[in-house]
Amino acid sequence: MGVGILDSFVPDEYPMRSSACPRCGRTAEQRFRGPCADCRAELRATIVGQAQDLDATYVPSMNVTPNAVAQKDD
């Protein structure tokens, strides 16, 4: 595989900047705009996904009538 743009991405190379958290509005020092560390921790604690075991078999429903050309007898 080739080298992608994210393979050479180093977050520590970006400077810390003061920006307002879009969630709570507090000013925080961070490299990228987004939720502050407190909001990220709260979101991780409250919005937790549970893994589910899904049935891998798929049976399509016949809610569409077949095309008349496809049914044509030659």
Distance bins in CASP14 RR format, pairs under 12 A and 6 or more apart:
PFRMAT RR
TARGET T0000
AUTHOR 0000-0000-0000
RMODE 2
METHOD distances of the structure
MODEL  1
1 7 0 0 0 0 1 0 0 0 0 0 0
2 8 0 0 0 0 0 1 0 0 0 0 0
3 9 0 0 0 0 0 1 0 0 0 0 0
9 31 0 0 0 0 0 1 0 0 0 0 0
9 32 0 0 0 0 0 1 0 0 0 0 0
10 31 0 0 0 0 0 1 0 0 0 0 0
11 30 0 0 0 0 0 1 0 0 0 0 0
11 31 1 0 1 0 0 0 0 0 0 0 0
11 32 1 0 0 1 0 0 0 0 0 0 0
12 31 0 0 0 0 1 0 0 0 0 0 0
12 32 0 0 0 0 0 1 0 0 0 0 0
13 31 0 0 0 0 1 0 0 0 0 0 0
14 30 0 0 0 0 1 0 0 0 0 0 0
14 31 1 0 1 0 0 0 0 0 0 0 0
14 32 1 0 0 1 0 0 0 0 0 0 0
14 33 0 0 0 0 0 1 0 0 0 0 0
15 29 0 0 0 0 1 0 0 0 0 0 0
15 30 0 0 0 0 0 1 0 0 0 0 0
15 31 1 0 0 1 0 0 0 0 0 0 0
15 32 0 0 0 0 0 1 0 0 0 0 0
16 28 0 0 0 0 1 0 0 0 0 0 0
16 29 1 0 1 0 0 0 0 0 0 0 0
16 30 1 0 0 1 0 0 0 0 0 0 0
16 31 1 0 1 0 0 0 0 0 0 0 0
16 32 0 0 0 0 1 0 0 0 0 0 0
17 27 0 0 0 0 0 1 0 0 0 0 0
17 28 0 0 0 0 1 0 0 0 0 0 0
17 29 1 0 0 1 0 0 0 0 0 0 0
17 30 1 0 0 1 0 0 0 0 0 0 0
17 31 1 0 0 1 0 0 0 0 0 0 0
17 32 0 0 0 0 1 0 0 0 0 0 0
17 33 0 0 0 0 1 0 0 0 0 0 0
17 34 0 0 0 0 0 1 0 0 0 0 0
18 26 0 0 0 0 0 1 0 0 0 0 0
18 27 1 0 1 0 0 0 0 0 0 0 0
18 28 1 0 0 1 0 0 0 0 0 0 0
18 29 1 0 1 0 0 0 0 0 0 0 0
18 30 0 0 0 0 1 0 0 0 0 0 0
18 31 0 0 0 0 0 1 0 0 0 0 0
18 33 0 0 0 0 0 1 0 0 0 0 0
18 36 0 0 0 0 0 1 0 0 0 0 0
19 25 0 0 0 0 1 0 0 0 0 0 0
19 26 0 0 0 0 0 1 0 0 0 0 0
19 27 1 0 0 1 0 0 0 0 0 0 0
19 28 1 0 0 1 0 0 0 0 0 0 0
19 29 0 0 0 0 1 0 0 0 0 0 0
19 30 1 0 0 1 0 0 0 0 0 0 0
19 31 0 0 0 0 1 0 0 0 0 0 0
19 32 0 0 0 0 1 0 0 0 0 0 0
19 33 1 0 1 0 0 0 0 0 0 0 0
19 34 1 0 0 1 0 0 0 0 0 0 0
19 35 0 0 0 0 0 1 0 0 0 0 0
19 36 0 0 0 0 1 0 0 0 0 0 0
20 26 1 0 0 1 0 0 0 0 0 0 0
20 27 1 0 1 0 0 0 0 0 0 0 0
20 28 1 0 0 1 0 0 0 0 0 0 0
20 29 0 0 0 0 0 1 0 0 0 0 0
20 30 0 0 0 0 0 1 0 0 0 0 0
20 33 0 0 0 0 1 0 0 0 0 0 0
20 34 0 0 0 0 1 0 0 0 0 0 0
20 35 0 0 0 0 0 1 0 0 0 0 0
20 36 0 0 0 0 1 0 0 0 0 0 0
20 39 0 0 0 0 0 1 0 0 0 0 0
21 27 1 0 0 1 0 0 0 0 0 0 0
21 28 1 0 1 0 0 0 0 0 0 0 0
21 29 0 0 0 0 0 1 0 0 0 0 0
21 30 0 0 0 0 1 0 0 0 0 0 0
21 32 0 0 0 0 0 1 0 0 0 0 0
21 33 0 0 0 0 1 0 0 0 0 0 0
21 34 1 0 0 1 0 0 0 0 0 0 0
21 35 1 0 1 0 0 0 0 0 0 0 0
21 36 1 0 1 0 0 0 0 0 0 0 0
21 37 0 0 0 0 1 0 0 0 0 0 0
21 38 0 0 0 0 1 0 0 0 0 0 0
21 39 1 0 1 0 0 0 0 0 0 0 0
21 40 0 0 0 0 1 0 0 0 0 0 0
21 42 0 0 0 0 0 1 0 0 0 0 0
21 43 0 0 0 0 0 1 0 0 0 0 0
22 28 0 0 0 0 0 1 0 0 0 0 0
22 30 0 0 0 0 0 1 0 0 0 0 0
22 32 0 0 0 0 0 1 0 0 0 0 0
22 33 1 0 0 1 0 0 0 0 0 0 0
22 34 1 0 1 0 0 0 0 0 0 0 0
22 35 1 0 0 1 0 0 0 0 0 0 0
22 36 0 0 0 0 1 0 0 0 0 0 0
22 39 0 0 0 0 1 0 0 0 0 0 0
22 40 0 0 0 0 0 1 0 0 0 0 0
23 33 0 0 0 0 0 1 0 0 0 0 0
23 34 1 0 0 1 0 0 0 0 0 0 0
23 35 1 0 1 0 0 0 0 0 0 0 0
23 36 1 0 0 1 0 0 0 0 0 0 0
23 37 0 0 0 0 0 1 0 0 0 0 0
23 38 0 0 0 0 1 0 0 0 0 0 0
23 39 1 0 1 0 0 0 0 0 0 0 0
23 40 0 0 0 0 1 0 0 0 0 0 0
23 41 0 0 0 0 0 1 0 0 0 0 0
23 42 0 0 0 0 1 0 0 0 0 0 0
23 43 0 0 0 0 1 0 0 0 0 0 0
24 34 0 0 0 0 0 1 0 0 0 0 0
24 35 1 0 0 1 0 0 0 0 0 0 0
24 36 1 0 0 1 0 0 0 0 0 0 0
24 37 0 0 0 0 0 1 0 0 0 0 0
24 38 1 0 0 1 0 0 0 0 0 0 0
24 39 1 0 1 0 0 0 0 0 0 0 0
24 40 0 0 0 0 0 1 0 0 0 0 0
24 41 0 0 0 0 0 1 0 0 0 0 0
24 42 0 0 0 0 1 0 0 0 0 0 0
24 43 0 0 0 0 0 1 0 0 0 0 0
25 33 0 0 0 0 0 1 0 0 0 0 0
25 34 0 0 0 0 0 1 0 0 0 0 0
25 35 0 0 0 0 1 0 0 0 0 0 0
25 36 0 0 0 0 1 0 0 0 0 0 0
25 38 0 0 0 0 0 1 0 0 0 0 0
25 39 0 0 0 0 1 0 0 0 0 0 0
26 34 0 0 0 0 0 1 0 0 0 0 0
26 35 0 0 0 0 0 1 0 0 0 0 0
26 36 1 0 1 0 0 0 0 0 0 0 0
26 37 0 0 0 0 0 1 0 0 0 0 0
26 38 1 0 0 1 0 0 0 0 0 0 0
26 39 0 0 0 0 1 0 0 0 0 0 0
27 33 0 0 0 0 0 1 0 0 0 0 0
27 36 0 0 0 0 1 0 0 0 0 0 0
28 34 0 0 0 0 1 0 0 0 0 0 0
28 35 0 0 0 0 1 0 0 0 0 0 0
28 36 1 1 0 0 0 0 0 0 0 0 0
28 37 1 0 0 1 0 0 0 0 0 0 0
28 38 0 0 0 0 1 0 0 0 0 0 0
28 39 0 0 0 0 1 0 0 0 0 0 0
28 40 0 0 0 0 0 1 0 0 0 0 0
29 36 0 0 0 0 1 0 0 0 0 0 0
29 37 0 0 0 0 1 0 0 0 0 0 0
30 36 1 0 0 1 0 0 0 0 0 0 0
30 37 1 0 0 1 0 0 0 0 0 0 0
30 38 0 0 0 0 0 1 0 0 0 0 0
30 39 0 0 0 0 0 1 0 0 0 0 0
30 40 0 0 0 0 1 0 0 0 0 0 0
31 37 0 0 0 0 0 1 0 0 0 0 0
32 40 0 0 0 0 0 1 0 0 0 0 0
34 40 0 0 0 0 1 0 0 0 0 0 0
34 43 0 0 0 0 0 1 0 0 0 0 0
35 41 0 0 0 0 1 0 0 0 0 0 0
35 42 0 0 0 0 1 0 0 0 0 0 0
35 43 1 0 0 1 0 0 0 0 0 0 0
35 44 0 0 0 0 0 1 0 0 0 0 0
35 47 0 0 0 0 0 1 0 0 0 0 0
36 42 0 0 0 0 1 0 0 0 0 0 0
36 43 0 0 0 0 0 1 0 0 0 0 0
37 43 0 0 0 0 0 1 0 0 0 0 0
37 44 0 0 0 0 0 1 0 0 0 0 0
38 44 0 0 0 0 0 1 0 0 0 0 0
38 45 0 0 0 0 0 1 0 0 0 0 0
39 45 0 0 0 0 0 1 0 0 0 0 0
39 46 0 0 0 0 0 1 0 0 0 0 0
39 47 0 0 0 0 0 1 0 0 0 0 0
40 46 0 0 0 0 0 1 0 0 0 0 0
40 47 0 0 0 0 0 1 0 0 0 0 0
41 47 0 0 0 0 0 1 0 0 0 0 0
42 48 0 0 0 0 0 1 0 0 0 0 0
43 49 0 0 0 0 0 1 0 0 0 0 0
64 70 0 0 0 0 0 1 0 0 0 0 0
65 71 0 0 0 0 1 0 0 0 0 0 0
66 72 0 0 0 0 0 1 0 0 0 0 0
END
